[in-house]
Amino acid sequence: MSSADDHAAAPEEPQTAEQRVIRAELGEMTELESMCPRCEKNGTTRLMITKIPHFREIIVSSFECPHCGEKNNEVQFGGEFGPRHVRYELEVRERRDLNRQVVKSEYATVLIPELDLEVPPQTQKGMLNTVEGIIQQTVDGLQMEQPVRKVMQPDVYEKIEAFCAKASALQTGNEPFHLIVDDPAGNSYVESYFDYYHTTVDPHLKTITKERTEIDRQLIGLAIEYNTQRTEEEETAVAGGNMAGEVMQMETQCSACTKPGFINMHACDIPHFKDTIIMAFKCDYCGFKSTEIKSGGAVSPHGLRLSLHVEREDDLKRDVLKSDSASLRIPEIELELAPGTLGGFFSTVEGTLTQIKEQLASLPQAQFAEGDSSAVNDEQSGHTLAHFISSIDDCISLKRPFTVILDDPLANVYIQNPKAHLPPPENVDTQLTSEEYTRTFEQDEELGFHDMHVE
């Protein structure tokens, strides 16, 4: 037998299957050959990563079979769930609302109350569509078996035809209706529309987020924490109103546009200081924002004066808490903030100086500190607002050492001591001095202590 025959008779080496890794950039389309689930012949799957504005990146896949005409579209989220259960309630009032983009995950429930329509979770794959497209997809799905129903079930046929006619009427945009997307996975999204009068909130769209329940976690396949009972100490704390670690909301009025809104409050413990309450407000109508710091607990019997000598870059990074009753001074640049200026805030030394500089730069006087009017008197040019702002920049860039002095008759001020965790005497910071003092009669009178009756 020849060597060629020997080579032909030799067994072939088994081929190992290789896993194909697809690498694609945002907006780049990738085509793959895949088997059609209907005719089992080869079709084409197209994949593309796209970003939904104000939402996240998603993977859009589309399959089409040239042999039997099978088509399929799907949206995937890379195996990730959103942080919370989300619910969108859209009021469709005009034609353009039908063009809003809607991302629906496979765990989402779609409701249209006016049609008594409910698409339960896990009955459809994730999809990217419009409001009008969701209605049209529902109508197309119901119309598929209508010829058979017309013969076999005439009553059902008539009911479905009436439903489809009513659904088609909603697609004209002349009849208002509501679209609700409820998704425990947090991966659904309804596009928002903004205009000149509503720059940060869509008046037609309401978004509700909440923590997942055990039923939600079970539906999407997350682990369930069965030990959810509060301890006796936690029950006592909740009953007494001590919601440490919780963010509480209180309805209030926006000081800029007077529209209703909510202020968020969170109690936190600053190490080596005391309990504080951080309050933040953001208006959904005009975009106004504000933050404020309040100290919790009893009123201190003495006032407190803190002085920090800033020399190094690490000193600029120290945490600073200033209440609205505290004054701030920097003698080297003749800067003094009266109590109430800038309110209460929690920042760093550098952040405090930057906040003061930005506040001064926004004043109308800063605009007149430039040009010919600023140099009318050369002897006074060193005292212009522009020169004063530049001296603050010198402090931020550490071109000169300076001293920050916080003085509060209620002792609600704090400057971080990086050695505070060490045992004495190693916890002494030579750059930071603390001085307690007895409040004067005038200070107690200004704070209203003389008018208080505790008996």
FITI-610079 format. One line per field, with one value per residue (C-alpha): y, x, z; residue number from 1. Coordinates in steps of 0.001 Angstrom, whole numbers, plus 500000, padded with zeros to 6 digits. Layout:
<nodes>
py <- c(Y ...) .
px <- c(X ...) .
pz <- c(Z ...) .
nr <- c(NUM ...) .
</nodes>
This chain:
<nodes>
py <- c(500000 503379 506119 508179 505433 505331 509055 508776 505967 507878 509054 512768 514822 516014 519730 521706 524146 527729 530296 533420 536696 539695 543101 546081 549817 552054 552506 549821 547091 543462 540755 537061 533959 532057 529327 530242 528804 528234 526619 525715 527294 529997 533578 536849 538361 541994 543351 546977 548753 552051 554624 555831 559516 560024 556211 553777 551669 548719 545936 545843 542569 541893 538534 537983 534745 535107 531636 531755 535477 535003 538256 538915 541981 542020 544374 543124 544845 542901 540776 543759 544936 548503 549599 549820 548901 551540 552519 554994 556556 558450 560543 560635 563890 564702 563126 563642 561634 558560 558956 558614 555845 553032 550429 547425 544605 541073 541506 544635 544843 547175 548609 550794 551238 552783 549578 547218 546027 544314 542662 540450 540052 537382 536990 539052 539574 542946 545443 549001 550608 553685 554198 553867 550839 549040 549500 548426 545352 544369 544793 542804 539985 539762 539890 536894 534259 536276 534327 531093 532701 534068 530500 528676 531352 534155 535749 536016 537330 540199 541155 541228 543299 545845 545933 546451 549264 551015 550537 551910 554987 555714 555736 558879 560956 562480 560484 560844 557692 556410 554069 552430 550478 548723 546964 545340 544801 548558 548173 549855 553457 555939 558946 562360 565523 568924 572405 576045 576087 572611 572276 569508 567715 566273 567253 564293 561640 560473 558293 556306 554339 552108 549278 545794 543545 539860 539031 541340 539738 536274 537269 538481 535690 537598 536100 536712 537877 536061 537572 540889 541292 544348 543830 545171 548102 548941 548817 551184 553545 553617 554128 557060 558676 557928 557050 556965 555934 556658 559473 561215 563470 566450 568432 572074 575023 576053 579441 580318 579441 578651 575286 572289 569967 567672 568289 565250 564948 562501 562193 561251 561067 562982 561242 563140 565747 565225 564156 566363 566581 567132 568683 568931 570384 570277 571734 569555 572582 575315 573312 575348 573518 574147 572274 572990 571519 571451 570105 567648 567076 569524 573114 573403 575362 577158 578728 577324 579019 576936 578262 576385 577558 576419 575768 572560 571029 568447 571298 572359 568883 568982 568648 571764 572106 575591 576185 579176 580692 580667 583422 582838 584981 584917 587798 587661 588820 590744 588340 588082 586333 587280 584587 583438 584112 581115 579257 575980 573676 570739 570977 571190 574198 574479 573986 576692 579219 578264 578729 582178 583170 582041 583883 587112 586713 586436 589825 592766 594699 592199 593277 596912 595888 595464 598068 601773 602241 599973 602175 605583 605850 603988 604330 602463 599823 597412 597314 596499 593406 591866 592225 590706 587687 587239 587158 584257 582499 582998 581211 578331 577917 578225 581207 582513 580839 581854 581154 580032 581006 579611 581116 579781 580634 577342 575308 573818 574113 571470 571298 567878 566803 563940 562876 562742 558922 558642 558358 561457 563249 562082 563414 567049 568987 571956 573709 573473 575231 574912 577386 577193 580396 581578 583313 586960 588321 589884 586557 584738 587538 587309 583523 583896 581993 584686 584216 580444 578975 575321 574937) .
px <- c(500000 501399 502204 499384 496946 498425 497890 494299 493555 494864 492090 491303 492143 489046 488358 487735 484876 485997 483929 483554 484068 482294 483792 481748 481858 478918 476772 478625 476471 477627 476065 476058 474756 472318 469706 466072 463829 460959 462524 465894 467790 470408 469306 470992 471200 472226 473571 474187 475055 473201 472676 469213 469439 468937 468886 471721 473430 471450 472040 469535 469350 467342 466906 465578 465293 465344 463822 460587 460373 460669 461566 462423 463616 464980 466580 469169 470781 474014 472685 472383 469374 468538 469085 465356 461850 460670 457194 456414 452962 452572 449540 449243 447524 448743 450130 453802 453412 452868 456434 458091 460661 459827 462300 460513 462364 461007 460048 457948 454160 452531 449101 446668 443668 441439 441718 441716 444988 447651 450781 452050 455767 457853 455307 457499 461219 462809 462067 462711 459623 457418 454065 452331 454463 453409 449735 450349 452277 449367 446885 449081 449409 445648 444963 447183 444561 441475 440673 440507 438471 435978 435056 435609 434727 432612 431837 435512 436251 433761 435128 438709 437688 436010 439110 441412 439187 439344 443129 443553 441540 444124 446875 445417 446369 442903 441871 443877 444919 447483 450428 451917 455183 455896 459264 460693 463995 464432 465496 462542 462397 459939 461344 460780 459869 461019 460112 460825 458521 459469 463250 463795 460454 457972 454422 452937 455276 455465 458368 458129 461015 460856 462713 462030 459739 460467 457984 459881 463203 461758 460305 463632 465646 467502 468340 465734 466734 464330 465592 463762 462430 463608 465408 463949 466386 465421 461713 462292 464300 461641 458850 460769 461287 465019 465465 469278 470520 467149 466407 463188 461111 458964 456760 457757 457555 460296 461689 462389 459139 456801 455877 455486 458440 460143 463139 465288 466729 469375 470847 474538 477268 480499 483365 484678 481911 478164 475026 474159 471209 471885 468987 468819 466131 465804 462841 461568 459986 462644 465776 466536 468869 469809 471603 471757 473398 471731 473225 471214 471102 471069 472337 475938 476368 479435 480525 483396 486157 488332 491493 493358 496699 496828 500305 500198 497991 496733 495313 493132 491563 490411 486668 484873 481366 479908 476463 474307 475020 478813 481080 484186 487323 490613 492659 495464 493128 490681 487843 484947 481611 478844 476603 474013 476191 476165 473983 475182 477368 479762 482796 486593 488836 489427 485732 484823 487159 485902 482310 483097 484955 482109 479582 481607 482241 478485 477794 477004 479895 482333 481322 482144 485531 486770 487557 488265 486035 488225 491299 489813 491866 495172 495672 492420 492962 494381 490993 488811 486646 488714 491858 490089 488976 492550 493750 491345 492863 496290 495068 493628 496918 498890 500891 500556 499831 496566 494370 490741 488790 485315 483417 480008 478207 476279 479503 478167 481425 483967 487393 488891 491781 493609 495136 491881 491801 495176 495543 496689 499016 499548 496106 497199 497230 499615 497980 494454 493451 490095 488772 485542 484078 481052 478435 477789 474394 474013 474685 472108 469642 470252 469797 466517 467541 466140 462670 462629 460572 461335 459329) .
pz <- c(500000 499064 501513 500064 501013 504500 504821 503629 506048 509050 511378 511282 514344 516183 515717 518857 518804 519259 521028 518973 520789 519306 519945 518837 519426 520284 517146 515155 513563 513572 511367 512291 510599 512833 512491 511958 514707 512211 509132 510699 507814 508134 508616 509574 513048 513364 516679 517605 520851 521138 523880 524835 525929 529681 530125 529387 526731 525364 522850 519990 518039 514877 513113 509596 507617 503807 503370 505387 506222 509988 511771 515401 517321 520860 523373 525879 528857 529263 532133 534481 536463 537353 540966 541835 540743 538238 537040 534235 533873 530579 529697 525897 524932 521426 518311 519166 522391 520197 518882 522300 522518 524927 526177 527659 529377 529443 533125 532514 532536 529993 530788 528819 531151 528477 526440 529432 527914 530011 528655 531504 532263 530511 527685 525341 524984 525633 522888 521714 520209 520278 521994 518634 517782 520979 520082 516483 517615 519844 516995 514586 517110 517568 513823 513053 513948 513020 509808 511834 514621 512109 511210 514490 517067 515543 518911 519836 516337 516749 520179 518917 515897 518185 520384 517384 516077 519441 519607 516086 517098 519807 517170 515621 518667 518922 521984 525226 527052 529571 529033 532136 532126 535433 535631 538786 536940 536508 532862 531170 530007 528511 526669 528258 526367 527637 526498 527332 530346 531621 531306 533845 534193 531716 532780 530886 532319 535916 537057 540290 541779 544829 546505 545210 547204 547784 545011 542633 543491 542999 539609 538216 539851 542564 545948 548652 552116 554397 557666 557280 560832 562769 566031 569269 569209 565607 566455 569392 567200 564484 567030 568502 565115 564953 561293 561202 557783 556148 553713 554685 552458 553382 551032 550722 548327 545918 546927 543282 541444 544426 542885 545244 545738 548215 550479 551313 554823 556015 559516 559619 562246 561597 563430 566489 566121 566538 564691 561738 559367 555661 553728 549939 547691 543898 542033 539184 537506 537421 538381 541523 543940 547550 550310 554011 557099 560517 563722 565781 569502 572392 572272 573435 576709 575296 572040 569969 567979 565614 563953 561219 559851 556212 554807 552758 550102 552613 554677 551748 551737 555364 555917 557108 558540 558946 560383 559484 562931 562449 561170 559047 558952 557062 558541 555941 553155 555386 554592 557034 556552 558944 560470 557947 554893 552521 555055 556510 554407 554621 552350 552407 553013 549272 548550 551048 549414 545948 547060 548462 545274 543002 545155 544926 541195 540560 542171 539854 541435 539924 536407 537207 538616 535039 532410 532784 535825 537919 537478 538218 541370 541217 544960 545584 542861 545427 547163 544129 544123 541312 543383 546379 544316 543069 546694 547307 544277 545850 548966 546939 545048 548347 547160 550708 554054 555684 558695 558634 561759 562411 565334 566360 569613 569231 568716 565483 563545 562653 561007 560452 562623 560852 564174 566143 566089 567828 571636 573572 573305 569704 568701 569108 565816 566071 563099 564537 567744 569504 572055 574019 575418 577343 575228 575965 576976 573528 571782 573922 573219 569465 569521 571422 574562 576877 575389 575925 578775 579440 582634) .
nr <- c(1 2 3 4 5 6 7 8 9 10 11 12 13 14 15 16 17 18 19 20 21 22 23 24 25 26 27 28 29 30 31 32 33 34 35 36 37 38 39 40 41 42 43 44 45 46 47 48 49 50 51 52 53 54 55 56 57 58 59 60 61 62 63 64 65 66 67 68 69 70 71 72 73 74 75 76 77 78 79 80 81 82 83 84 85 86 87 88 89 90 91 92 93 94 95 96 97 98 99 100 101 102 103 104 105 106 107 108 109 110 111 112 113 114 115 116 117 118 119 120 121 122 123 124 125 126 127 128 129 130 131 132 133 134 135 136 137 138 139 140 141 142 143 144 145 146 147 148 149 150 151 152 153 154 155 156 157 158 159 160 161 162 163 164 165 166 167 168 169 170 171 172 173 174 175 176 177 178 179 180 181 182 183 184 185 186 187 188 189 190 191 192 193 194 195 196 197 198 199 200 201 202 203 204 205 206 207 208 209 210 211 212 213 214 215 216 217 218 219 220 221 222 223 224 225 226 227 228 229 230 231 232 233 234 235 236 237 238 239 240 241 242 243 244 245 246 247 248 249 250 251 252 253 254 255 256 257 258 259 260 261 262 263 264 265 266 267 268 269 270 271 272 273 274 275 276 277 278 279 280 281 282 283 284 285 286 287 288 289 290 291 292 293 294 295 296 297 298 299 300 301 302 303 304 305 306 307 308 309 310 311 312 313 314 315 316 317 318 319 320 321 322 323 324 325 326 327 328 329 330 331 332 333 334 335 336 337 338 339 340 341 342 343 344 345 346 347 348 349 350 351 352 353 354 355 356 357 358 359 360 361 362 363 364 365 366 367 368 369 370 371 372 373 374 375 376 377 378 379 380 381 382 383 384 385 386 387 388 389 390 391 392 393 394 395 396 397 398 399 400 401 402 403 404 405 406 407 408 409 410 411 412 413 414 415 416 417 418 419 420 421 422 423 424 425 426 427 428 429 430 431 432 433 434 435 436 437 438 439 440 441 442 443 444 445 446 447 448 449 450 451 452 453 454 455) .
</nodes>
